[in-house]
Amino acid sequence: MPDPLHAVAAVLVAAAVTWALRALPFTALAPLRASATIRFLSTRMPAGVMMILVVYCLRDLPLPQLRALAPLTALAVTAGLHLWRRNALLSILGGTAVHVTLASTVFAP
């Protein structure tokens, strides 16, 4: 059984490391807020990331098969909802609902 002083020291070291790890992102982000590069990336990256995700999700889509219509229809619904309402949550939920409904009913294997 460790002595009480050893246990207290271990708890204090663990608390200091935890506090430092939680404070580190805030101290590292402070100089980045004024960076022109970060500002540029913050305006361009969301669309770029979404395009990468779309390409990744549709890369193995069997286009000649009829079941490819479920994800393509869901993609069209997602884009249409987003252009119409400009609400990301509505777009994602609507596209997901359309895809799940079509894939499990109309185009079920």
Secondary structure, DSSP 8 states (H G I E B T S, - for coil): ---HHHHHHHHHHHHHHHHHHHHHHHHHHHHHTT-HHHHHHHHHHHHHHHHHHHHHHHTT--TTSGGGHHHHHHHHHHHHHHHHH--HHHHHHHHHHHHHHIIIIIT--
